[in-house]
Amino acid sequence: MNIQLTEPAVNRLRQELTKAGMHAVRLSLKEAGCSGLEYVFDFTLEGQEGDLCESFDGFQLFVDPESYSKALDGLMIDFQTDLLSSSFVFNNPNKKGECGCGISFTV
């Protein structure tokens, strides 16, 4: 599986999973927004049958195989903080466009 998480993303996910009492996150896509696709993080105890899996420091990342083949191969996830906000940032080489608010994208 070719999905990378930066150190700030790993640290933030581990922190949020600990607060939620979970030890895994599942990444998938859903149809939403102006452009068509949106990233979805679900905290979980285990993946679903057929999920792809990658272990990180303190948790596992499960990925929906259909979402992966459709648009997640090569994804880099970062967590960025500035003076006014903090958020996960998805650098996706498969993205062809995105909506004005940056929440949804097309492939």
Phi and psi in degrees as GROMACS dihedral restraints (atoms count N, CA, C in turn):
[ dihedral_restraints ]
;  ai    aj    ak    al  type     phi  dphi    fc
    3     4     5     6     1  -112.2    20    10
    4     5     6     7     1    69.2    20    10
    6     7     8     9     1  -127.2    20    10
    7     8     9    10     1   129.7    20    10
    9    10    11    12     1  -114.7    20    10
   10    11    12    13     1   145.1    20    10
   12    13    14    15     1  -120.7    20    10
   13    14    15    16     1   132.8    20    10
   15    16    17    18     1   -72.9    20    10
   16    17    18    19     1   166.1    20    10
   18    19    20    21     1   -58.6    20    10
   19    20    21    22     1   -43.2    20    10
   21    22    23    24     1   -61.3    20    10
   22    23    24    25     1   -35.2    20    10
   24    25    26    27     1   -68.4    20    10
   25    26    27    28     1   -43.1    20    10
   27    28    29    30     1   -60.6    20    10
   28    29    30    31     1   -46.4    20    10
   30    31    32    33     1   -61.7    20    10
   31    32    33    34     1   -43.2    20    10
   33    34    35    36     1   -68.7    20    10
   34    35    36    37     1   -43.4    20    10
   36    37    38    39     1   -63.1    20    10
   37    38    39    40     1   -43.3    20    10
   39    40    41    42     1   -60.5    20    10
   40    41    42    43     1   -42.6    20    10
   42    43    44    45     1   -61.6    20    10
   43    44    45    46     1   -47.2    20    10
   45    46    47    48     1   -67.9    20    10
   46    47    48    49     1   -38.2    20    10
   48    49    50    51     1   -64.7    20    10
   49    50    51    52     1   -40.8    20    10
   51    52    53    54     1   -61.5    20    10
   52    53    54    55     1   -45.2    20    10
   54    55    56    57     1   -60.8    20    10
   55    56    57    58     1   -35.5    20    10
   57    58    59    60     1   -85.1    20    10
   58    59    60    61     1    -6.4    20    10
   60    61    62    63     1    72.1    20    10
   61    62    63    64     1    27.4    20    10
   63    64    65    66     1  -116.3    20    10
   64    65    66    67     1   168.3    20    10
   66    67    68    69     1  -135.4    20    10
   67    68    69    70     1    18.9    20    10
   69    70    71    72     1  -153.8    20    10
   70    71    72    73     1   154.5    20    10
   72    73    74    75     1  -128.4    20    10
   73    74    75    76     1   141.9    20    10
   75    76    77    78     1  -113.4    20    10
   76    77    78    79     1   127.4    20    10
   78    79    80    81     1  -105.9    20    10
   79    80    81    82     1   131.6    20    10
   81    82    83    84     1  -148.7    20    10
   82    83    84    85     1   178.9    20    10
   84    85    86    87     1  -117.9    20    10
   85    86    87    88     1   149.7    20    10
   87    88    89    90     1  -134.0    20    10
   88    89    90    91     1   153.8    20    10
   90    91    92    93     1   -77.1    20    10
   91    92    93    94     1   121.2    20    10
   93    94    95    96     1  -168.1    20    10
   94    95    96    97     1   168.8    20    10
   96    97    98    99     1    71.0    20    10
   97    98    99   100     1  -173.7    20    10
   99   100   101   102     1   -72.8    20    10
  100   101   102   103     1   -32.6    20    10
  102   103   104   105     1   -97.8    20    10
  103   104   105   106     1   -18.2    20    10
  105   106   107   108     1   127.1    20    10
  106   107   108   109     1   -42.2    20    10
  108   109   110   111     1  -127.5    20    10
  109   110   111   112     1   146.7    20    10
  111   112   113   114     1  -139.0    20    10
  112   113   114   115     1   141.7    20    10
  114   115   116   117     1   -74.7    20    10
  115   116   117   118     1   142.9    20    10
  117   118   119   120     1  -131.3    20    10
  118   119   120   121     1   123.4    20    10
  120   121   122   123     1  -103.0    20    10
  121   122   123   124     1   127.0    20    10
  123   124   125   126     1  -123.1    20    10
  124   125   126   127     1   124.9    20    10
  126   127   128   129     1   -77.2    20    10
  127   128   129   130     1   139.1    20    10
  129   130   131   132     1  -151.8    20    10
  130   131   132   133     1   168.7    20    10
  132   133   134   135     1   -93.6    20    10
  133   134   135   136     1   -24.7    20    10
  135   136   137   138     1  -157.0    20    10
  136   137   138   139     1   162.2    20    10
  138   139   140   141     1   -80.0    20    10
  139   140   141   142     1   179.6    20    10
  141   142   143   144     1   -98.6    20    10
  142   143   144   145     1   159.6    20    10
  144   145   146   147     1   -55.3    20    10
  145   146   147   148     1   129.9    20    10
  147   148   149   150     1    90.2    20    10
  148   149   150   151     1    -8.5    20    10
  150   151   152   153     1   -61.7    20    10
  151   152   153   154     1   147.6    20    10
  153   154   155   156     1   -81.8    20    10
  154   155   156   157     1   150.9    20    10
  156   157   158   159     1  -138.4    20    10
  157   158   159   160     1   140.0    20    10
  159   160   161   162     1  -137.0    20    10
  160   161   162   163     1   136.3    20    10
  162   163   164   165     1   -96.6    20    10
  163   164   165   166     1   135.6    20    10
  165   166   167   168     1  -121.9    20    10
  166   167   168   169     1   175.0    20    10
  168   169   170   171     1   -63.2    20    10
  169   170   171   172     1    98.1    20    10
  171   172   173   174     1    98.6    20    10
  172   173   174   175     1    -3.7    20    10
  174   175   176   177     1  -161.5    20    10
  175   176   177   178     1   169.0    20    10
  177   178   179   180     1  -113.2    20    10
  178   179   180   181     1   145.0    20    10
  180   181   182   183     1  -109.1    20    10
  181   182   183   184     1   117.7    20    10
  183   184   185   186     1  -101.3    20    10
  184   185   186   187     1   141.6    20    10
  186   187   188   189     1  -129.9    20    10
  187   188   189   190     1   130.0    20    10
  189   190   191   192     1   -60.4    20    10
  190   191   192   193     1   122.8    20    10
  192   193   194   195     1   -63.4    20    10
  193   194   195   196     1   -33.2    20    10
  195   196   197   198     1   -67.3    20    10
  196   197   198   199     1   -43.0    20    10
  198   199   200   201     1   -63.4    20    10
  199   200   201   202     1   -40.0    20    10
  201   202   203   204     1   -61.3    20    10
  202   203   204   205     1   -49.2    20    10
  204   205   206   207     1   -69.2    20    10
  205   206   207   208     1   -26.5    20    10
  207   208   209   210     1   -77.5    20    10
  208   209   210   211     1   -41.2    20    10
  210   211   212   213     1  -162.2    20    10
  211   212   213   214     1     6.6    20    10
  213   214   215   216     1  -107.9    20    10
  214   215   216   217     1    -8.8    20    10
  216   217   218   219     1   -62.2    20    10
  217   218   219   220     1   123.0    20    10
  219   220   221   222     1    91.5    20    10
  220   221   222   223     1     2.9    20    10
  222   223   224   225     1   -64.7    20    10
  223   224   225   226     1   137.6    20    10
  225   226   227   228     1  -118.0    20    10
  226   227   228   229     1   124.5    20    10
  228   229   230   231     1  -109.9    20    10
  229   230   231   232     1   127.8    20    10
  231   232   233   234     1  -123.2    20    10
  232   233   234   235     1   163.9    20    10
  234   235   236   237     1  -126.1    20    10
  235   236   237   238     1   120.9    20    10
  237   238   239   240     1  -120.3    20    10
  238   239   240   241     1   143.6    20    10
  240   241   242   243     1  -128.2    20    10
  241   242   243   244     1   135.2    20    10
  243   244   245   246     1  -129.7    20    10
  244   245   246   247     1  -168.0    20    10
  246   247   248   249     1   -63.6    20    10
  247   248   249   250     1   -29.0    20    10
  249   250   251   252     1  -109.0    20    10
  250   251   252   253     1   -19.1    20    10
  252   253   254   255     1  -158.1    20    10
  253   254   255   256     1   171.4    20    10
  255   256   257   258     1  -144.8    20    10
  256   257   258   259     1   144.8    20    10
  258   259   260   261     1  -165.7    20    10
  259   260   261   262     1   160.8    20    10
  261   262   263   264     1   -76.3    20    10
  262   263   264   265     1   140.5    20    10
  264   265   266   267     1  -120.3    20    10
  265   266   267   268     1   127.4    20    10
  267   268   269   270     1  -106.4    20    10
  268   269   270   271     1   112.2    20    10
  270   271   272   273     1   -99.5    20    10
  271   272   273   274     1   102.8    20    10
  273   274   275   276     1  -116.0    20    10
  274   275   276   277     1   114.0    20    10
  276   277   278   279     1   -68.4    20    10
  277   278   279   280     1   -13.4    20    10
  279   280   281   282     1   -87.1    20    10
  280   281   282   283     1   -12.4    20    10
  282   283   284   285     1   -69.7    20    10
  283   284   285   286     1   129.0    20    10
  285   286   287   288     1  -101.1    20    10
  286   287   288   289     1   -23.0    20    10
  288   289   290   291     1  -169.8    20    10
  289   290   291   292     1   167.8    20    10
  291   292   293   294     1  -147.7    20    10
  292   293   294   295     1   162.9    20    10
  294   295   296   297     1   -75.0    20    10
  295   296   297   298     1   168.5    20    10
  297   298   299   300     1   -61.0    20    10
  298   299   300   301     1   -32.9    20    10
  300   301   302   303     1   -82.7    20    10
  301   302   303   304     1   -11.6    20    10
  303   304   305   306     1    80.5    20    10
  304   305   306   307     1     9.9    20    10
  306   307   308   309     1   -86.1    20    10
  307   308   309   310     1   -41.2    20    10
  309   310   311   312     1  -112.5    20    10
  310   311   312   313     1   160.9    20    10
  312   313   314   315     1  -146.4    20    10
  313   314   315   316     1   168.1    20    10
  315   316   317   318     1  -121.2    20    10
  316   317   318   319     1   156.1    20    10
